[in-house]
Amino acid sequence: MNSSLQSKGYYPPPAFYFKIEFTATQGQDTAFQEVSGLNVTIEYDQVAEGGENFFYQLPKPPKYDNLVLKRGMADMSSPLVLWCSSILGPDFAKPVEPRSLNISLLNEQGDPCRVWNIVNALPVKWQIDGFNSTKNSVAIETIELTYNYFTREDSSYGH
């Protein structure tokens, strides 16, 4: 890390203190043990210029990886479970409703220091980890979401 940042009292925030909030269900159903998939990549096409041996790099639209949320299995009254069930369940009679969410990395006081705004998320996979009679562990559900894009904000609370 840059030593001038350390001399100003900046240290990267820890990755274990975070919260997730779905904009449609503020304050409910937001405890997760792990989140991953905040990745964006861009590819380029090489285009040859006529009569020359030069290539131009033209960008393609960015690609966003799926967002993966893991937590202890929730009950059927969970707003997130109900939303996933309405889209991934066998009924599929209701219109598909994308949801936006915020992923906040928190500082020592519990205030957001970095926030990622995930736009128009939809569930694409809902998985229950395997059950094993030889282990003493919590049943884990994994929810995978596709989304249009994300933006990042540095909060005024700082770190």
C-alpha positions in Angstrom: 0.0 0.0 0.0 1.1 3.6 -0.6 3.1 4.8 2.4 1.8 8.4 2.0 -1.8 7.0 2.5 -0.7 5.2 5.7 0.9 8.3 7.0 -2.4 10.1 6.6 -4.1 7.4 8.8 -5.7 5.5 5.9 -5.9 1.7 6.1 -8.1 -0.5 3.9 -11.4 -1.5 5.5 -11.7 -5.1 6.7 -13.7 -7.3 4.3 -15.6 -9.2 7.0 -17.9 -6.3 8.2 -20.5 -5.6 5.6 -24.3 -5.5 5.1 -26.6 -6.0 2.1 -29.8 -4.1 1.7 -32.4 -4.7 -1.0 -34.1 -1.4 -1.8 -37.6 -3.0 -1.8 -37.2 -4.6 1.7 -35.2 -2.1 3.7 -33.9 -3.5 7.0 -35.2 -7.0 6.5 -33.6 -10.2 5.4 -30.2 -8.8 4.9 -27.8 -11.0 6.9 -25.3 -12.9 4.7 -22.1 -14.6 5.6 -20.5 -14.1 2.2 -20.9 -12.0 -0.9 -18.8 -12.3 -4.1 -19.1 -11.4 -7.8 -18.4 -7.7 -7.8 -16.4 -8.1 -11.0 -16.5 -6.2 -14.3 -14.5 -6.9 -17.4 -14.3 -5.4 -20.8 -13.1 -7.0 -24.0 -11.8 -5.3 -27.1 -12.1 -6.1 -30.8 -9.1 -5.7 -33.0 -10.0 -3.9 -36.1 -7.5 -3.6 -38.9 -7.2 -0.4 -40.8 -7.6 -0.8 -44.5 -4.2 -1.2 -46.4 -2.2 -0.9 -43.1 -0.8 -3.3 -40.7 -2.2 -1.4 -37.7 -5.0 -2.5 -35.5 -7.3 -0.4 -33.4 -8.8 -1.7 -30.2 -12.5 -1.0 -30.0 -14.2 -1.7 -26.6 -17.2 -4.0 -26.3 -19.8 -3.4 -23.6 -18.7 -4.3 -20.1 -19.6 -7.7 -18.7 -20.6 -8.1 -15.1 -20.2 -11.4 -13.2 -23.1 -12.8 -11.3 -23.4 -11.7 -7.7 -23.3 -14.6 -5.2 -24.9 -14.3 -1.8 -24.4 -17.0 0.9 -26.2 -17.3 4.3 -27.8 -19.7 6.7 -31.0 -21.1 5.2 -34.0 -18.7 5.8 -37.6 -19.7 6.3 -40.3 -19.3 3.6 -41.6 -16.0 5.0 -38.3 -14.3 4.1 -38.9 -11.5 1.5 -35.9 -12.6 -0.4 -37.0 -16.3 -0.4 -40.5 -15.2 -1.6 -39.0 -13.1 -4.4 -36.7 -15.9 -5.5 -39.6 -18.4 -5.3 -41.8 -16.2 -7.5 -39.1 -16.2 -10.2 -37.4 -19.5 -9.9 -40.4 -21.5 -8.7 -42.6 -23.7 -10.9 -45.6 -21.3 -10.8 -43.9 -18.5 -12.9 -47.3 -16.8 -13.2 -46.2 -13.4 -11.9 -44.2 -10.8 -13.9 -40.5 -10.9 -13.2 -39.6 -7.9 -11.0 -35.9 -6.9 -10.9 -34.6 -5.5 -7.5 -31.8 -3.2 -6.8 -29.6 -3.6 -3.7 -26.7 -2.0 -1.9 -23.6 -3.7 -0.6 -22.0 -1.7 2.1 -18.5 -2.3 3.6 -18.6 -0.9 7.1 -16.0 0.8 9.3 -15.4 0.2 13.0 -18.4 2.3 14.0 -20.7 0.3 11.7 -21.1 3.2 9.2 -20.7 2.5 5.5 -17.3 3.5 4.1 -17.8 1.9 0.6 -21.1 1.2 -1.1 -21.8 -0.7 -4.2 -25.2 -0.1 -5.8 -26.3 -3.1 -7.8 -28.9 -2.2 -10.4 -31.8 -4.4 -11.6 -30.8 -7.7 -10.1 -32.6 -11.0 -10.9 -32.1 -14.4 -9.4 -30.6 -17.0 -11.8 -29.7 -19.7 -9.3 -30.8 -20.8 -5.8 -28.8 -23.6 -4.2 -29.0 -25.4 -0.9 -25.6 -26.8 0.1 -25.4 -30.6 0.7 -26.5 -32.1 3.9 -23.9 -34.3 5.7 -24.6 -36.3 8.8 -20.9 -36.4 9.8 -20.6 -32.6 10.0 -22.0 -30.2 12.6 -22.7 -27.2 10.4 -25.5 -24.8 9.4 -27.5 -25.4 6.3 -26.4 -22.8 3.8 -28.3 -21.4 0.9 -26.6 -19.7 -2.0 -28.5 -17.1 -4.2 -26.9 -16.1 -7.5 -28.1 -12.9 -9.1 -27.5 -11.4 -12.5 -27.7 -7.6 -12.8 -27.3 -4.8 -15.3 -24.3 -3.0 -13.7 -23.0 -1.6 -10.4 -21.6 1.7 -9.2 -19.3 2.3 -6.3 -19.5 5.2 -3.9 -17.0 6.2 -1.2 -19.1 7.3 1.8 -18.7 10.6 3.6 -18.1 8.6 6.8 -14.8 7.4 5.4 -12.6 5.0 7.2 
